[in-house]
């Protein structure tokens, strides 16, 4: 099974690390804490796999979500599953929180199917013996014969917004089923050959996919989704950000007979709750911690910069820190990502770029190089903000600010994972101050602004706008278009006017119509070639163009 996934990268489990013991006390009678996963009621095969990965205690999200996600029916009764909406911070173990219960249920269903098959074979053998005939033999079909092709019909489906995240989840699932006989995992993402993925789909019990490629294979009748009993949507907020709303609605209809739906994400915006109301049945919410809760093991600092060159110098200063093991530098655009990676390579850094315009094979190779320690610095766009779990990443640099405030939480979550310590450094120009204010408002955590000795900014650091300051009557919050002391000379402080930020010099109120009796501008001030504007009263224009009788 592992050979099918050779194109993806090494797994780093999304669990809490086990307790470490000193070599001096290894031979003593020190009490060993029991495996915390045993109380969750998981299958023994899964417990063995978790122990092989070196984890013995579940995280908070795993401890609460796993029992709720499993069958809650009493012994002998029909299965009963509940829909779940689980929110927890990045690096808290959400992947294992939905993989373990889904795999446990698939093992249970597989055991029931095998028992029914054995009972059917025994019935046929008894009937043949009663007739004095030999028991029938099981027919084995040649899987390479096209006549025996059968479209895959998985029992569980996990949807991920990005290819990297889907590959990460698939690898975690493969590591968890290494002691499970007959349970197959398939990974379906864009950018890979169709024939290779069709071969992997054969007899797959669990499919981890991105929506686009999954629907392509479904429309070509390579996979059937009517047998899906368990649907998991990972990073549901990112799904909507990337425009997968219509694809989710179509998959919802194709898997309408499912028993359970689960949504996992670090953030649940109101639009995600609206989506859940359409595709879930009375979901139960599990809120472990909110994005506003501080990452205790991640130190966050801010450096103000006068301009792009100043910001580039501070990044170069930080990248020469000897405490950096591996780091991710986030850029705002693909062009900035490529340019920054090339500059770092010219300066002697082991850096590569990662963004959505690269081919899937190249993205896989660069991620593999990062995990193998061949690359120290990964320059990436937000495509890499989710789905990368490399424990050796000690620093995250926000060279370009995210477009959305919630993406900041996912960016810094690439470091300090599973209880480790990390450092998140943000560089911001003064023109980006409102993005910084938005991030502070979203996380409810003020940044700690610092300076690099010798690279201090020449401008004064901006202050956050106060509630109600510069706002329109009847509005309590600050307005961006010229709020208070930040407005340029001549700015009115009103939101909606074209006065304030982005305009230069004194400007007339655009809402006030010019008076017909206003004194016209002098013609000698107009630029040659019609560049200047000369005010002409409206009545004068009518008289000028009125035909003579």
Kinemage of the C-alpha trace (Angstrom):
@kinemage 1
@onewidth
@group {chain A} dominant
@subgroup {mainchain}
@vectorlist {calphas} color= white
{ca unk a 1} P 0.000 0.000 0.000
{ca unk a 2} L 2.838 2.349 0.791
{ca unk a 3} L 4.244 1.928 -2.744
{ca unk a 4} L 1.166 3.662 -4.089
{ca unk a 5} L 2.118 6.885 -2.356
{ca unk a 6} L 5.741 7.248 -3.426
{ca unk a 7} L 5.078 10.641 -4.996
{ca unk a 8} L 4.189 12.264 -1.725
{ca unk a 9} L 6.293 13.266 1.214
{ca unk a 10} L 7.193 11.859 4.572
{ca unk a 11} L 4.633 11.981 7.333
{ca unk a 12} L 4.997 13.875 10.525
{ca unk a 13} L 2.114 12.831 12.737
{ca unk a 14} L -0.353 15.453 13.914
{ca unk a 15} L -0.318 14.217 17.508
{ca unk a 16} L 1.065 15.190 20.868
{ca unk a 17} L 4.560 13.831 21.504
{ca unk a 18} L 4.923 11.092 24.028
{ca unk a 19} L 6.591 11.662 27.340
{ca unk a 20} L 10.352 11.439 27.215
{ca unk a 21} L 12.414 9.566 29.781
{ca unk a 22} L 16.018 10.119 30.823
{ca unk a 23} L 18.500 7.373 30.111
{ca unk a 24} L 19.378 7.243 33.803
{ca unk a 25} L 15.815 6.358 34.768
{ca unk a 26} L 15.116 3.969 31.907
{ca unk a 27} L 15.941 0.905 33.997
{ca unk a 28} L 14.226 2.027 37.202
{ca unk a 29} L 10.735 1.240 38.368
{ca unk a 30} L 9.410 4.676 37.419
{ca unk a 31} L 5.685 4.498 36.725
{ca unk a 32} L 4.760 4.660 33.064
{ca unk a 33} L 1.572 6.482 32.177
{ca unk a 34} L -0.973 4.248 30.434
{ca unk a 35} L -1.745 4.846 26.798
{ca unk a 36} L -4.423 7.536 26.742
{ca unk a 37} L -5.809 6.315 23.410
{ca unk a 38} L -7.024 3.085 25.005
{ca unk a 39} L -9.861 4.841 26.819
{ca unk a 40} L -11.171 6.206 23.513
{ca unk a 41} L -12.267 2.732 22.443
{ca unk a 42} L -10.206 2.574 19.265
{ca unk a 43} L -9.364 -0.654 17.440
{ca unk a 44} L -6.195 -2.443 18.633
{ca unk a 45} L -4.628 -2.092 15.178
{ca unk a 46} L -4.908 1.694 15.400
{ca unk a 47} L -3.527 1.759 18.943
{ca unk a 48} L -0.457 -0.160 17.763
{ca unk a 49} L 0.067 2.263 14.880
{ca unk a 50} L -0.171 5.267 17.193
{ca unk a 51} L 2.355 3.706 19.564
{ca unk a 52} L 4.703 3.001 16.648
{ca unk a 53} L 4.596 6.701 15.808
{ca unk a 54} L 5.696 7.441 19.378
{ca unk a 55} L 2.524 9.022 20.777
{ca unk a 56} L 0.734 7.885 23.903
{ca unk a 57} L -1.523 10.739 25.014
{ca unk a 58} L -4.286 12.355 22.929
{ca unk a 59} L -4.553 16.109 22.607
{ca unk a 60} L -7.575 18.050 23.836
{ca unk a 61} L -9.284 18.042 20.444
{ca unk a 62} L -8.651 14.313 20.014
{ca unk a 63} L -9.894 13.545 23.510
{ca unk a 64} L -13.198 15.338 22.906
{ca unk a 65} L -13.865 14.741 19.216
{ca unk a 66} L -12.981 11.051 18.808
{ca unk a 67} L -15.630 9.633 21.194
{ca unk a 68} L -18.287 11.873 19.647
{ca unk a 69} L -17.325 10.881 16.098
{ca unk a 70} L -17.677 7.146 16.698
{ca unk a 71} L -20.835 5.046 16.730
{ca unk a 72} L -22.905 5.978 19.792
{ca unk a 73} L -25.519 3.219 19.444
{ca unk a 74} L -25.812 0.584 22.125
{ca unk a 75} L -24.751 -3.012 21.567
{ca unk a 76} L -27.107 -4.761 19.180
{ca unk a 77} L -28.848 -1.564 18.053
{ca unk a 78} L -28.531 0.081 14.662
{ca unk a 79} L -25.620 2.453 14.102
{ca unk a 80} L -26.044 6.027 15.242
{ca unk a 81} L -23.677 8.821 14.215
{ca unk a 82} L -23.829 12.551 14.874
{ca unk a 83} L -22.524 15.396 12.724
{ca unk a 84} L -19.666 17.424 14.187
{ca unk a 85} L -18.221 20.910 13.753
{ca unk a 86} L -14.815 21.016 15.426
{ca unk a 87} L -12.704 24.139 15.812
{ca unk a 88} L -9.198 24.106 17.200
{ca unk a 89} L -5.891 25.862 16.677
{ca unk a 90} L -3.379 24.753 14.089
{ca unk a 91} L -0.996 22.096 15.287
{ca unk a 92} L -3.450 20.785 17.893
{ca unk a 93} L -3.994 17.361 16.290
{ca unk a 94} L -7.145 17.863 14.209
{ca unk a 95} L -5.959 15.428 11.519
{ca unk a 96} L -5.816 12.489 13.898
{ca unk a 97} L -9.053 13.647 15.519
{ca unk a 98} L -11.013 12.742 12.373
{ca unk a 99} L -8.766 10.047 10.902
{ca unk a 100} L -8.829 7.736 13.920
{ca unk a 101} L -12.637 7.512 14.329
{ca unk a 102} L -13.196 7.180 10.562
{ca unk a 103} L -10.633 4.390 10.261
{ca unk a 104} L -12.050 2.688 13.346
{ca unk a 105} L -15.535 2.680 11.818
{ca unk a 106} L -14.226 1.423 8.471
{ca unk a 107} L -12.487 -1.455 10.247
{ca unk a 108} L -15.709 -2.290 12.013
{ca unk a 109} L -17.698 -2.235 8.774
{ca unk a 110} L -15.048 -4.318 7.046
{ca unk a 111} L -15.222 -6.957 9.787
{ca unk a 112} L -19.004 -7.077 9.458
{ca unk a 113} L -18.773 -7.458 5.666
{ca unk a 114} L -16.241 -10.284 6.006
{ca unk a 115} L -18.472 -12.043 8.541
{ca unk a 116} L -21.449 -11.810 6.192
{ca unk a 117} L -19.344 -13.126 3.321
{ca unk a 118} L -18.186 -16.105 5.380
{ca unk a 119} L -21.756 -16.807 6.440
{ca unk a 120} L -22.864 -16.740 2.806
{ca unk a 121} L -20.058 -19.103 1.760
{ca unk a 122} L -20.982 -21.451 4.574
{ca unk a 123} L -24.618 -21.423 3.514
{ca unk a 124} L -23.712 -22.282 -0.065
{ca unk a 125} L -21.394 -25.061 1.124
{ca unk a 126} L -24.134 -26.544 3.320
{ca unk a 127} L -26.624 -26.464 0.442
{ca unk a 128} L -24.100 -28.156 -1.848
{ca unk a 129} L -23.382 -30.838 0.780
{ca unk a 130} L -27.100 -31.510 1.170
{ca unk a 131} L -27.285 -32.167 -2.574
{ca unk a 132} L -24.192 -34.352 -2.415
{ca unk a 133} L -22.080 -31.900 -4.403
{ca unk a 134} L -18.702 -30.378 -3.765
{ca unk a 135} L -18.700 -26.913 -2.130
{ca unk a 136} L -18.500 -24.061 -4.666
{ca unk a 137} L -15.149 -22.390 -5.182
{ca unk a 138} L -14.654 -18.671 -4.930
{ca unk a 139} L -14.090 -17.063 -8.306
{ca unk a 140} L -10.994 -14.939 -8.586
{ca unk a 141} L -11.091 -12.248 -11.212
{ca unk a 142} L -8.067 -10.906 -12.996
{ca unk a 143} L -7.828 -7.236 -11.952
{ca unk a 144} L -5.786 -6.378 -15.071
{ca unk a 145} L -8.568 -7.485 -17.405
{ca unk a 146} L -10.535 -4.408 -18.571
{ca unk a 147} L -13.719 -6.495 -18.512
{ca unk a 148} L -13.388 -6.812 -14.746
{ca unk a 149} L -12.961 -3.083 -14.159
{ca unk a 150} L -15.216 -1.766 -11.443
{ca unk a 151} L -15.502 1.880 -10.480
{ca unk a 152} L -14.208 2.624 -6.991
{ca unk a 153} L -16.887 2.993 -4.325
{ca unk a 154} L -15.184 4.231 -1.145
{ca unk a 155} L -16.928 4.214 2.185
{ca unk a 156} L -15.306 7.413 3.487
{ca unk a 157} L -14.278 10.650 1.818
{ca unk a 158} L -12.041 13.426 3.149
{ca unk a 159} L -11.979 16.743 1.272
{ca unk a 160} L -9.047 19.136 1.540
{ca unk a 161} L -8.658 22.586 -0.046
{ca unk a 162} L -5.044 22.222 -1.220
{ca unk a 163} L -2.949 19.430 -2.710
{ca unk a 164} L -0.314 19.680 0.004
{ca unk a 165} L -2.870 19.259 2.754
{ca unk a 166} L -4.532 16.314 0.969
{ca unk a 167} L -1.180 14.560 0.593
{ca unk a 168} L -0.349 15.190 4.244
{ca unk a 169} L -3.664 13.721 5.410
{ca unk a 170} L -3.292 10.718 3.099
{ca unk a 171} L 0.164 9.957 4.459
{ca unk a 172} L -1.054 10.221 8.030
{ca unk a 173} L -3.832 7.766 7.170
{ca unk a 174} L -1.363 5.327 5.569
{ca unk a 175} L 0.788 5.338 8.694
{ca unk a 176} L -2.276 4.633 10.838
{ca unk a 177} L -3.455 1.605 8.804
{ca unk a 178} L -0.126 -0.212 8.518
{ca unk a 179} L -1.415 -2.877 10.946
{ca unk a 180} L -4.892 -3.012 9.366
{ca unk a 181} L -5.356 -5.815 6.877
{ca unk a 182} L -7.240 -4.987 3.695
{ca unk a 183} L -7.855 -1.289 4.403
{ca unk a 184} L -6.725 0.820 1.454
{ca unk a 185} L -6.112 4.571 1.233
{ca unk a 186} L -6.173 6.561 -2.020
{ca unk a 187} L -5.054 10.131 -2.637
{ca unk a 188} L -6.691 12.117 -5.467
{ca unk a 189} L -5.284 15.564 -6.254
{ca unk a 190} L -4.850 17.712 -9.318
{ca unk a 191} L -1.625 17.895 -11.254
{ca unk a 192} L -1.066 14.114 -11.238
{ca unk a 193} L -1.598 11.615 -14.101
{ca unk a 194} L -5.154 10.305 -14.345
{ca unk a 195} L -4.195 6.696 -15.000
{ca unk a 196} L -2.028 6.554 -11.905
{ca unk a 197} L -4.838 7.843 -9.717
{ca unk a 198} L -7.420 5.546 -11.301
{ca unk a 199} L -5.181 2.589 -10.455
{ca unk a 200} L -4.876 3.750 -6.869
{ca unk a 201} L -8.628 4.079 -6.511
{ca unk a 202} L -9.221 0.353 -7.014
{ca unk a 203} L -10.713 -1.173 -3.849
{ca unk a 204} L -10.010 2.016 -1.884
{ca unk a 205} L -11.909 2.292 1.404
{ca unk a 206} L -10.880 5.866 2.218
{ca unk a 207} L -10.259 8.588 -0.386
{ca unk a 208} L -8.509 11.847 0.455
{ca unk a 209} L -9.093 14.315 -2.353
{ca unk a 210} L -9.318 17.863 -3.537
{ca unk a 211} L -12.798 18.701 -4.908
{ca unk a 212} L -11.802 19.519 -8.490
{ca unk a 213} L -10.022 16.291 -9.393
{ca unk a 214} L -12.552 14.215 -7.450
{ca unk a 215} L -15.458 15.547 -9.504
{ca unk a 216} L -13.491 15.046 -12.731
{ca unk a 217} L -13.067 11.354 -11.914
{ca unk a 218} L -16.696 11.061 -10.836
{ca unk a 219} L -17.970 12.560 -14.089
{ca unk a 220} L -15.825 10.125 -16.061
{ca unk a 221} L -17.342 7.264 -13.990
{ca unk a 222} L -14.015 6.277 -12.442
{ca unk a 223} L -15.395 6.639 -8.928
{ca unk a 224} L -18.855 6.399 -7.420
{ca unk a 225} L -19.756 8.446 -4.381
{ca unk a 226} L -23.163 6.960 -3.606
{ca unk a 227} L -21.546 4.472 -1.190
{ca unk a 228} L -19.824 7.161 0.886
{ca unk a 229} L -21.036 6.894 4.469
{ca unk a 230} L -18.650 9.346 6.117
{ca unk a 231} L -17.730 12.779 4.757
{ca unk a 232} L -15.039 14.960 6.343
{ca unk a 233} L -14.357 18.529 5.207
{ca unk a 234} L -10.956 19.661 6.428
{ca unk a 235} L -10.225 23.408 6.543
{ca unk a 236} L -13.754 24.290 5.489
{ca unk a 237} L -13.097 28.039 5.603
{ca unk a 238} L -10.287 27.701 3.088
{ca unk a 239} L -12.614 25.690 0.844
{ca unk a 240} L -14.875 28.699 0.458
{ca unk a 241} L -11.948 31.083 0.054
{ca unk a 242} L -10.718 29.080 -2.943
{ca unk a 243} L -14.146 29.044 -4.588
{ca unk a 244} L -15.178 25.449 -3.872
{ca unk a 245} L -18.696 26.335 -2.744
{ca unk a 246} L -20.350 24.920 -5.880
{ca unk a 247} L -18.176 21.792 -5.784
{ca unk a 248} L -19.122 21.204 -2.143
{ca unk a 249} L -22.793 21.534 -3.021
{ca unk a 250} L -22.414 18.949 -5.815
{ca unk a 251} L -20.510 16.523 -3.571
{ca unk a 252} L -23.176 16.984 -0.942
{ca unk a 253} L -25.814 15.783 -3.394
{ca unk a 254} L -23.687 12.869 -4.600
{ca unk a 255} L -23.168 11.655 -1.009
{ca unk a 256} L -26.648 12.441 0.251
{ca unk a 257} L -27.053 8.949 1.784
{ca unk a 258} L -24.077 9.321 4.115
{ca unk a 259} L -24.350 8.615 7.830
{ca unk a 260} L -22.071 11.332 9.164
{ca unk a 261} L -20.572 14.684 8.180
{ca unk a 262} L -17.699 16.345 10.024
{ca unk a 263} L -16.104 19.749 9.505
{ca unk a 264} L -12.724 20.592 11.003
{ca unk a 265} L -11.006 23.950 10.890
{ca unk a 266} L -8.985 26.352 12.969
{ca unk a 267} L -11.571 29.067 12.355
{ca unk a 268} L -15.327 28.961 11.801
{ca unk a 269} L -16.611 32.167 10.268
{ca unk a 270} L -20.375 32.812 9.980
{ca unk a 271} L -20.311 31.761 6.319
{ca unk a 272} L -18.949 28.364 7.385
{ca unk a 273} L -21.833 27.991 9.787
{ca unk a 274} L -24.227 28.806 6.943
{ca unk a 275} L -22.609 26.088 4.841
{ca unk a 276} L -22.903 23.642 7.717
{ca unk a 277} L -26.579 24.405 8.077
{ca unk a 278} L -27.104 23.306 4.460
{ca unk a 279} L -25.061 20.103 4.450
{ca unk a 280} L -25.264 18.871 8.064
{ca unk a 281} L -28.024 17.556 10.304
{ca unk a 282} L -28.115 19.264 13.701
{ca unk a 283} L -24.334 19.336 14.083
{ca unk a 284} L -22.740 19.350 17.493
{ca unk a 285} L -20.061 21.997 17.938
{ca unk a 286} L -16.768 21.298 19.668
{ca unk a 287} L -14.768 24.445 20.399
{ca unk a 288} L -11.406 23.583 21.903
{ca unk a 289} L -9.836 27.011 21.601
{ca unk a 290} L -10.514 30.038 19.483
{ca unk a 291} L -8.115 31.858 17.141
{ca unk a 292} L -8.136 34.683 19.681
{ca unk a 293} L -6.456 32.498 22.282
{ca unk a 294} L -2.762 33.160 22.381
{ca unk a 295} L -0.332 30.576 21.074
{ca unk a 296} L 1.594 30.108 24.295
{ca unk a 297} L 4.533 28.402 22.590
{ca unk a 298} L 4.827 30.845 19.658
{ca unk a 299} L 6.470 34.212 20.232
{ca unk a 300} L 5.078 36.902 17.916
{ca unk a 301} L 6.981 40.105 17.133
{ca unk a 302} L 6.483 42.989 14.695
{ca unk a 303} L 9.029 45.195 12.933
{ca unk a 304} L 7.949 48.409 11.206
{ca unk a 305} L 9.739 49.264 7.961
{ca unk a 306} L 10.015 52.508 6.031
{ca unk a 307} L 9.895 50.819 2.629
{ca unk a 308} L 10.480 47.531 0.821
{ca unk a 309} L 14.257 47.909 0.870
{ca unk a 310} L 14.212 48.472 4.612
{ca unk a 311} L 12.048 45.399 5.077
{ca unk a 312} L 14.396 43.353 2.913
{ca unk a 313} L 17.402 44.360 5.030
{ca unk a 314} L 15.654 43.298 8.235
{ca unk a 315} L 14.732 39.930 6.712
{ca unk a 316} L 18.344 39.380 5.702
{ca unk a 317} L 19.433 40.231 9.247
{ca unk a 318} L 17.004 37.718 10.735
{ca unk a 319} L 17.819 34.908 8.321
{ca unk a 320} L 21.428 35.011 9.488
{ca unk a 321} L 20.336 34.090 12.998
{ca unk a 322} L 22.169 30.916 14.015
{ca unk a 323} L 19.192 29.651 16.035
{ca unk a 324} L 17.164 29.063 12.863
{ca unk a 325} L 16.866 25.400 11.992
{ca unk a 326} L 14.380 25.760 9.128
{ca unk a 327} L 12.084 28.650 8.281
{ca unk a 328} L 9.166 29.617 6.062
{ca unk a 329} L 9.066 33.105 4.529
{ca unk a 330} L 5.565 34.044 3.381
{ca unk a 331} L 5.131 36.340 0.396
{ca unk a 332} L 1.948 38.026 -0.804
{ca unk a 333} L 2.164 37.189 -4.527
{ca unk a 334} L 3.740 34.570 -6.745
{ca unk a 335} L 5.997 37.165 -8.382
{ca unk a 336} L 7.234 38.349 -5.014
{ca unk a 337} L 7.728 34.726 -3.957
{ca unk a 338} L 9.924 33.872 -6.967
{ca unk a 339} L 11.888 37.103 -6.749
{ca unk a 340} L 12.576 36.755 -3.051
{ca unk a 341} L 13.652 33.110 -3.417
{ca unk a 342} L 16.054 34.037 -6.230
{ca unk a 343} L 17.539 36.883 -4.181
{ca unk a 344} L 18.086 34.593 -1.202
{ca unk a 345} L 19.739 31.987 -3.417
{ca unk a 346} L 22.090 34.648 -4.814
{ca unk a 347} L 23.058 35.562 -1.257
{ca unk a 348} L 23.971 31.984 -0.409
{ca unk a 349} L 20.836 30.754 1.382
{ca unk a 350} L 19.385 27.299 0.722
{ca unk a 351} L 16.010 28.648 -0.386
{ca unk a 352} L 13.292 27.501 -2.789
{ca unk a 353} L 9.937 28.951 -3.819
{ca unk a 354} L 6.557 27.254 -3.462
{ca unk a 355} L 3.329 28.601 -4.953
{ca unk a 356} L 0.319 27.501 -6.939
{ca unk a 357} L 1.765 28.196 -10.389
{ca unk a 358} L 4.352 25.423 -10.029
{ca unk a 359} L 3.693 21.922 -11.296
{ca unk a 360} L 2.614 19.351 -8.745
{ca unk a 361} L 5.729 17.264 -9.260
{ca unk a 362} L 7.985 20.252 -8.562
{ca unk a 363} L 5.958 21.182 -5.488
{ca unk a 364} L 6.311 17.634 -4.176
{ca unk a 365} L 10.068 17.586 -4.735
{ca unk a 366} L 10.579 20.901 -2.981
{ca unk a 367} L 8.489 19.829 -0.010
{ca unk a 368} L 10.444 16.590 0.152
{ca unk a 369} L 13.695 18.568 0.141
{ca unk a 370} L 12.389 20.692 2.994
{ca unk a 371} L 11.466 17.638 5.041
{ca unk a 372} L 14.789 15.938 4.349
{ca unk a 373} L 16.703 18.994 5.530
{ca unk a 374} L 18.123 19.779 2.073
{ca unk a 375} L 16.389 23.169 2.081
{ca unk a 376} L 16.603 25.571 4.984
{ca unk a 377} L 14.268 28.346 3.820
{ca unk a 378} L 10.968 27.874 2.021
{ca unk a 379} L 9.550 31.020 0.401
{ca unk a 380} L 5.841 30.418 -0.085
{ca unk a 381} L 2.498 32.014 -0.709
{ca unk a 382} L -0.594 31.168 1.298
{ca unk a 383} L -0.926 27.915 -0.663
{ca unk a 384} L 1.527 26.516 1.900
{ca unk a 385} L -0.090 28.069 4.954
{ca unk a 386} L -2.016 24.863 5.591
{ca unk a 387} L -0.934 21.282 5.259
{ca unk a 388} L 2.781 21.561 6.070
{ca unk a 389} L 3.780 19.775 9.263
{ca unk a 390} L 7.564 19.883 9.583
{ca unk a 391} L 8.730 19.783 13.226
{ca unk a 392} L 12.095 21.374 12.418
{ca unk a 393} L 10.512 24.680 11.321
{ca unk a 394} L 11.542 27.061 14.089
{ca unk a 395} L 10.764 30.435 12.478
{ca unk a 396} L 7.990 31.889 10.337
{ca unk a 397} L 8.534 35.250 8.626
{ca unk a 398} L 5.634 37.282 7.254
{ca unk a 399} L 7.480 39.272 4.605
{ca unk a 400} L 4.225 39.952 2.789
{ca unk a 401} L 1.078 40.309 4.869
{ca unk a 402} L -1.842 37.923 4.255
{ca unk a 403} L -4.889 39.090 2.371
{ca unk a 404} L -7.198 37.823 5.113
{ca unk a 405} L -6.634 38.201 8.823
{ca unk a 406} L -7.484 34.576 9.591
{ca unk a 407} L -4.702 33.408 7.268
{ca unk a 408} L -2.231 34.920 9.722
{ca unk a 409} L -3.257 32.289 12.274
{ca unk a 410} L -2.578 29.478 9.803
{ca unk a 411} L 0.735 30.986 8.760
{ca unk a 412} L 2.236 31.168 12.222
{ca unk a 413} L 0.832 27.704 12.963
{ca unk a 414} L 3.527 26.216 10.709
{ca unk a 415} L 5.928 26.600 13.644
{ca unk a 416} L 5.542 25.614 17.261
{ca unk a 417} L 3.555 22.506 16.345
{ca unk a 418} L 2.650 19.772 18.835
{ca unk a 419} L 3.860 21.743 21.837
{ca unk a 420} L 7.190 22.857 20.384
{ca unk a 421} L 8.463 26.431 20.624
{ca unk a 422} L 8.453 28.743 17.627
{ca unk a 423} L 8.961 32.359 16.599
{ca unk a 424} L 6.729 34.329 14.209
{ca unk a 425} L 8.236 37.558 12.844
{ca unk a 426} L 6.134 40.037 10.881
{ca unk a 427} L 7.531 42.864 8.750
{ca unk a 428} L 5.131 45.663 7.849
{ca unk a 429} L 5.462 48.949 6.054
{ca unk a 430} L 3.617 51.943 7.410
{ca unk a 431} L 1.217 51.851 4.495
{ca unk a 432} L 0.163 48.374 5.647
{ca unk a 433} L -0.809 49.562 9.105
{ca unk a 434} L -4.493 48.838 8.640
{ca unk a 435} L -3.772 45.194 7.831
{ca unk a 436} L -1.836 45.018 11.081
{ca unk a 437} L -4.758 46.603 12.913
{ca unk a 438} L -7.119 44.041 11.340
{ca unk a 439} L -4.920 41.150 12.472
{ca unk a 440} L -4.768 42.567 15.984
{ca unk a 441} L -8.541 42.987 16.021
{ca unk a 442} L -9.096 39.446 14.758
{ca unk a 443} L -6.666 37.730 17.123
{ca unk a 444} L -7.437 40.177 19.967
{ca unk a 445} L -3.714 40.256 20.655
{ca unk a 446} L -1.629 43.400 20.205
{ca unk a 447} L 1.686 43.024 18.440
{ca unk a 448} L 4.889 43.663 20.306
{ca unk a 449} L 6.776 46.094 18.064
{ca unk a 450} L 10.557 45.829 18.202
{ca unk a 451} L 13.497 47.292 16.310
{ca unk a 452} L 16.705 45.852 14.910
{ca unk a 453} L 19.724 47.825 16.170
{ca unk a 454} L 21.089 49.819 13.281
{ca unk a 455} L 17.929 49.305 11.189
{ca unk a 456} L 15.505 51.484 13.120
{ca unk a 457} L 12.656 52.988 11.062
{ca unk a 458} L 12.874 56.692 10.378
{ca unk a 459} L 9.122 57.217 10.499
{ca unk a 460} L 7.082 57.189 13.648
{ca unk a 461} L 5.269 53.934 14.372
{ca unk a 462} L 1.510 54.312 13.817
{ca unk a 463} L -1.002 53.938 16.584
{ca unk a 464} L -4.134 51.838 16.381
{ca unk a 465} L -7.305 53.887 15.786
{ca unk a 466} L -9.558 54.280 18.787
{ca unk a 467} L -13.187 53.102 18.578
{ca unk a 468} L -15.470 55.895 17.486
{ca unk a 469} L -12.641 58.219 16.505
{ca unk a 470} L -13.190 59.679 13.072
{ca unk a 471} L -16.382 57.688 12.504
{ca unk a 472} L -19.611 58.804 10.936
{ca unk a 473} L -22.469 59.757 13.212
{ca unk a 474} L -24.241 56.666 14.422
{ca unk a 475} L -21.263 54.351 13.884
{ca unk a 476} L -19.074 53.171 16.702
{ca unk a 477} L -16.027 51.867 14.822
{ca unk a 478} L -13.180 53.727 13.174
{ca unk a 479} L -13.334 54.475 9.495
{ca unk a 480} L -10.321 53.901 7.281
{ca unk a 481} L -10.734 56.768 4.857
{ca unk a 482} L -8.972 59.499 6.751
{ca unk a 483} L -9.593 58.503 10.343
{ca unk a 484} L -8.311 61.145 12.725
{ca unk a 485} L -4.644 62.048 12.716
{ca unk a 486} L -3.872 59.612 9.878
{ca unk a 487} L -5.823 61.657 7.309
{ca unk a 488} L -3.784 63.659 4.871
{ca unk a 489} L -4.065 67.384 4.813
{ca unk a 490} L -7.508 68.264 3.555
{ca unk a 491} L -8.995 64.868 4.483
{ca unk a 492} L -12.451 65.017 6.004
{ca unk a 493} L -12.398 61.782 8.015
{ca unk a 494} L -15.602 60.574 6.360
{ca unk a 495} L -15.740 57.059 4.929
{ca unk a 496} L -16.805 57.099 1.288
{ca unk a 497} L -15.322 60.445 0.347
{ca unk a 498} L -12.270 60.571 -1.829
{ca unk a 499} L -10.457 62.678 0.724
{ca unk a 500} L -7.927 61.293 3.133
{ca unk a 501} L -5.622 58.347 2.375
{ca unk a 502} L -4.579 57.961 -1.225
{ca unk a 503} L -5.264 61.610 -2.232
{ca unk a 504} L -2.829 64.490 -2.297
{ca unk a 505} L -3.292 68.156 -1.451
{ca unk a 506} L -6.428 70.088 -0.757
{ca unk a 507} L -9.525 68.620 -2.442
{ca unk a 508} L -13.024 69.976 -2.747
{ca unk a 509} L -15.896 67.980 -1.329
{ca unk a 510} L -16.984 65.801 -4.271
{ca unk a 511} L -20.599 65.714 -3.087
{ca unk a 512} L -21.012 69.490 -3.411
{ca unk a 513} L -22.099 70.516 -6.901
{ca unk a 514} L -20.289 73.591 -8.253
{ca unk a 515} L -22.248 76.799 -8.276
{ca unk a 516} L -23.141 78.315 -11.677
{ca unk a 517} L -21.889 81.663 -10.398
{ca unk a 518} L -18.512 80.285 -9.303
{ca unk a 519} L -15.635 82.286 -10.700
{ca unk a 520} L -14.080 80.439 -13.654
{ca unk a 521} L -10.452 79.404 -13.493
{ca unk a 522} L -7.934 81.502 -15.366
{ca unk a 523} L -7.219 80.087 -18.789
{ca unk a 524} L -3.493 80.797 -18.568
{ca unk a 525} L -3.172 78.189 -15.767
{ca unk a 526} L -4.273 75.387 -18.109
{ca unk a 527} L -1.525 73.111 -19.348
{ca unk a 528} L -0.801 73.021 -23.069
{ca unk a 529} L -2.560 70.265 -24.892
{ca unk a 530} L -5.688 70.316 -22.798
{ca unk a 531} L -4.105 68.973 -19.620
{ca unk a 532} L -5.611 71.638 -17.380
{ca unk a 533} L -9.244 71.918 -16.419
{ca unk a 534} L -11.119 75.195 -16.840
{ca unk a 535} L -14.450 75.525 -15.095
{ca unk a 536} L -17.256 76.749 -17.318
{ca unk a 537} L -20.688 77.447 -15.810
{ca unk a 538} L -23.461 75.147 -16.923
{ca unk a 539} L -25.562 77.980 -18.321
{ca unk a 540} L -22.628 79.279 -20.304
{ca unk a 541} L -22.190 75.872 -21.930
{ca unk a 542} L -25.839 75.834 -22.975
{ca unk a 543} L -25.577 79.299 -24.457
{ca unk a 544} L -22.380 78.389 -26.283
{ca unk a 545} L -23.849 75.357 -27.998
{ca unk a 546} L -27.322 76.776 -28.597
{ca unk a 547} L -27.911 77.077 -32.365
{ca unk a 548} L -28.659 80.559 -33.685
{ca unk a 549} L -32.091 81.192 -35.115
